[in-house]
């Protein structure tokens, strides 16, 4: 058999095997998440762009219950009840209200565990060890043109839980979420945003 053909077959087989590993890990991650009634996550958000001299880090909390979520960051507070979304900007004391249907896939945290199902190619990069913890590393590539070119996912092998998500934008910037604490099936407060709790708040209703 032609040596070049043998190399090509081995290369193709290896790619297929990597894709199957990635698919299996992502499916397990998705299946676990879909079994949760709700999930509570504490995380670090890191925004970087060397070209624009941007390097920011802040802590956040996200709570997800099926089609609803609540996201708390230092500069904004977002509540989504499955129908509408309230985006409260702390510094401006302003809330913007939009329809839930207007969200794109990355704006909607409920897709955090199932993002690969939304028209992506995936590739298993490999496994590493960090402080005795085995980490699976997977890259996702959008099949159609988007504002980003790649999403990297790290999965805790022992718990089969998401550990880190890093999004690579076309402009050279990155957006990374490093999950520090995860609790599932806990008691959460109702997913509501009551404007009466904010004195002199400006309300911009875009629904």
N, C-alpha and C positions, 0 to 999 in steps of 0.2 A: 504494500500500500504506500502511496506517496506520502513522504514525511510531513509535507505541509498539510495534507488532508488529515493526518493523524493529529497534528497539533491543533488544527481547527476543530476537530471533533471533541478533543479533550477540553479545549477552551469553552466550547459551547455547552458541554456537559457540566462544567464547573459553574458557569453562569446560571444554568437551569437549577442546579442544586442550591446555589446561594439564594435564588429567587424563592425556591420552595421553603427554605429555612425561614426567610423573612416572612413569607405568607403565613406559615404555621405560627410564628411568634405573634404576629399582628392579629391573627384570628383568635388566639387565646386571650390576648389583651382585650380585644373587643368583647369577647364572650363574657369575661369576668366583669367588665364594666356594665354590661347590659343586665347583669344579675343584681346589681346594686339598686336599692331603693333611692339612695342618695349618697353623695360623696363630699367630703370636706378636705380641702387641700390648702396648706400653707406653702408659699413658694417665694423665690427670689426672681425678679425680672431684671434682665440685663440687656441694655440697648447699646450697641456699638457701631460706629462708622468712622474708620480711621481717616477716610478722605475728607470728612466733615468735622473731624476732631470731636466726635461725640463719644462719650463713655459714661453711661448712667446706670445706676442700680437702685432698686427699691423693693420693699417687701410687699407681698400681697396675699389675699385670701380669696379663694373661690369656693362657692358651694353650688352643687349641681343636684337637681332632683328631676330626673326624666327630662322634660322639655323646658324646665325652669332653671334659672341660675342667678347667683348674686356674686359680683366681683368687687372687691375692695382694694384700692390702691391708694397711695399717699395723696395723689392729686385728683382722683375721681372715684365715684361710686356708681356702679351699674347694677340695675335690677331688671330682670326679664321674667315675666309671668307666663310666657308661652304665647302671648298675644301681642303685647307691647313691651318696649324696652325704654327704661329711663336712664339717661346718662347725666349724672350730676357732676359738675365741674366745681371743685372745692374753692379755688381761688376766686372764681367769678360769681359764686353763689347762683349758678344757673343750671337748669335741668332741661335737656332736650329729650323729646319723646318721639320715638319712631315705631313703625310696625315691625313686629318680629320677622315678617316675611322679607323685609328689606335688608336683612343681614347677609353678608357673604360668609363662606364657610369658615374662614379664619377668625371672623368677628364673633362667631358663635361658639363659646367654650364647650357646648354639649358635644361638639364633634372631636374633642380632644383625643378620645380613645378610638375613634372610628374614621379618622381623617383619611386613612389609606383607601377606604371604600369609595372615595369621591374622585374617581378618574386619575389615579396615580400609578406610576411604575414604582416598584420597590426593589431594593438591593440589600442583601445582607453583607455588611462591612466586615463583621467579625465580633469576637468576644474579647474583653479585656478584664483585668482585675484591678480593683481600686480599694485599698484598705481591707483586703480580704473579701471584697464583694465582687461577684462576677456580673459583668455588664454586657448585654447584647447591644450592638450598634447597627442601626438600619437607616438607610437613606431613602427618601421618597422624592420622586421627580414628577411634576405635573405633566400630563400628556398634552395639555393645551397651554397656550401662552397665558401667564399670570404675572402679578407684580413681584413674585418671588421665583427663584430658580431651583431651590432645594429645601427640603425639611429633613433634619437629622433627628432621630429618635433614639434615646437610650432607655433600655428596659432592665430592671432589676431581675436577674435570672432566678433568684431564690424565691421571690414573692410574685413574680410575673406581673410586676407593677411598673407603670411609667415612672421614669426617674428624671428625664430631661428632654426638652424639645428645643431645637435651635432652627430658626427660620433664616434663610439666606436671601436677601433682597437683590434685585437687579442692580441697584445703585451701589452695591458693595457693603451695605450694612447688614447687621445681624440682630435678631431679636431672640433672646433665649429665656426659657422658663425652667428653673431648676426646682423640682419638687422636694420640699424638706420634710413635710409631714402629711400623711394621708390617713383619714378616718372614714369608714364606710358605715352606712345604715345607722346614722346617729340622728338625734332630734335637732331639727333645724327650724328657725323662725320662718313665718310666712313670707313669701316672696312678693312684698309690696313696697312701694315707695310713696310715702305720705308727705306731700308738699307742705302740709300744715306744720310739720316739725321743723321747717326752715323759714325763719323770719325774713321777709322782704325778698324771697327767692324770685328769680325771673324764670318764667315758664315758656319754653318754645315748643309748641306742639306741632310736629311735622307729619302726623298721621293723616 
